[in-house]
């Protein structure tokens, strides 16, 4: 093969790769995320054996796989699973969860009750959309395709759902959940 053909093939491959380059965000977790030590799903189920990684936890995206974002979080390898938000491109999905600015700075400006709600992954009427995101994460996009919607739908498990209802100003009006689920998500 001639040098000209080899160089052309290299340049074509490099150009092709550049078209598919994905962002590798580095910074902090945006919100409370539940992990089993290796896996974090966008469903963010509150299952036994999982612990919460708080907003502001150091995080760095390392690679992308099929519906997966490999990351170093809290110094350990973790996988962010895009299980139910597959209508979002994977790099945009990663940028939802790994943000450049530490959210703890913003959380520090909130009133004590809001800070406690975020710390415990709970909600109460009067919280803003931003505060809800920090506390319980993003709703899965196949059920809440736009964050401008007046109702965000979440799941505590495969069978426990709750809904966050916002007023016209983007403030929580109510949280709808079955009685057994209410104590898991509502702050007293």
N, C-alpha and C positions, 0 to 999 in steps of 0.2 A: 504494500500500500504506500502511496506517495506521501511525502510529508504534508503536502497541501491537503490531501484528503483526510489525513489523520488530524491535522489542525482544524479543518472544517468540522469534523465529527466531534472533536473536543469542544469547540465553540458552540455547536448546536446543543450538545448535552449540557453545557454550562448554562446556556440561555434557558433551556427547558427546566433545569433545576431551579433557576432563579424565579421562574414563574410560580413555582410551587413552594418557595421558601415560606416557612411559618415562623411567626414571632415566638421567641423564647422568653416570656416574661419572667422577671425576677423581682422579688420584693417580699410581699406579705399576703397571708390569707385575708380575704375580704371580710370573712364572716365565720361564724361557728360552723365547723364541719365535723362530722362524726367519722371516726376511723376505727378499723379493727386492728390497726397497726401497720397494715400494708395497703388497704383499699378504702377509698372514699368515693361513694356514689353520689350522683347528683340528686338522687332521691332523699339523701341525708336522713335515712331512717334512724329512729331512736331505739335501736335494738340492743338486747343484752350483749355484753362483751365489747361494746363500742364506747369510746371516750371522745370527748369534745376537744378538738383543736381550736383554740380561740382566735378571733380576728387579731391580726398583727403577728401571727406565728410566721417566722421566716420561711419563705418558699421560693423555689426556683424550678422552672420547667426545664426538663432535660431532653425530652424526645416526645414524639407523637406515634401512636399506633392506631389500630382499628378501633375507633370510638374510645380511645384511651389517651390520657396525658400522663406521661411518666415525669415525676417530679421529686425533688429533694425537699422535704418538709420537716421542719424541726430537726434537721440533720439526718433524717432517715429516708430511705427510698419509699415512695408511696405512689399509688396509681389513682388518678382522678378518673372515674368512669363516667362517660357520657352515655348513660343508660336510657334516659328519657327525654333528652334535649337535643336529639340528633338533627333537628332542623337548624341548629346553630353550627356554623363552621367550627371545626375543632380548635383552631387558634383563637377565635373569638370566645369560645367556651372557656379556654384556659385563661384568657384575659379577664373573664368575669371573676374568677376565683383568686388569681394571683395578681395583685395590684401593686403599683410602684410606691404609693404613699401609705405609710402605716396607719391603718384605721384607728389604732389606739389613741392617736393624737386627736382625732375627731370625737371619739367616744369620751375622752376626758372633758369635753365641753358640754356634755349632756348632763341633765339633772341626775342626782343620785339614784332615783327610782329607775330611770332608763338604763343607767350603767349597770344596775343590779339585774335588770331584765335581760340585757345582752349577756352579761356574765353567766347567767343560768339558762340561757336559750329559751326564755319565756316571753310572752307578749301581754299587753294590756291596751285597752282603749286609750287613744291619745298619742300613740307612737306614730312616727312618720314612716314613709316607705323605706327611707334609708335605714332607719333604726330596725325595722322589721327584717330587712336584708341582713344586717349585721348579726341579729339575734338568731334567726332560723334559716338563713341562707336564701338562695334563689328558689322560687317555685319552679318545678320542672316545666319546660317550655311547651311540651306537647299538650299540656292542660291549661297553661297560662302563657299564651304565645306573645303577649305584650305586657310589659310592666306598667303600662298606662291603664290596664283594665281595672275596674272597680273591685273585682274579687280575685284574690290569688288563692290557688288551691295547692295544698301541701299534704304530705303523708307522713305519719309517725311510724307506720309499718305497712305491710301489704294490705292490711284490712282497716287501719285507723287513719281516717282522713280528717283534716281540719281546713277551714277556709278563713281567710282574713279579708274583711270587708272594709273598704276605704270610703271616706266621704269625698265630696268634690274638691276639697283642699289637699287630698292625699294623706289624710290622717286616719288611723284605725278607728272605725266606728264600732265594730264588733268582731269577735272571733267565734266562728261557729264550729262546734265540735260535739260529739256525743259525750254524755256525762262522764264516762270513765276516761276519756281522752282529755277532757277539759283540765283536770288537775296536772296533766303532764305538760301542758302548753301555756296555761294562763297563770300569770303572776297574781298572787293574792294581794 
